[in-house]
Amino acid sequence: AVLQKEGVEEVRTDGKFDPHVHEALLSQPSEAEEGSVIEVLQKGYRLGDRVIRPARVVISSGRD
């Protein structure tokens, strides 16, 4: 609550991988569309337009 009051927001991780706000740690086959975020390993945060910490995620490499 304190961070939200100061304007810190959580980075959205639903949908496509965005290299500006996400850090891909792994890529693995899945039913999801290629390049989609399928798991969040560590939440990311931003303050206004500036990324404080990118979200560390696993992305889909498509079907095997």
Buried (B, 14 or more C-beta within 10 A) or exposed (E): EEEEEEEEEEBEBEEEBBEEBBBBEEBEEBEBEBBBBBBBEEEBBBEEEEBEEBBBBBBBBBEE
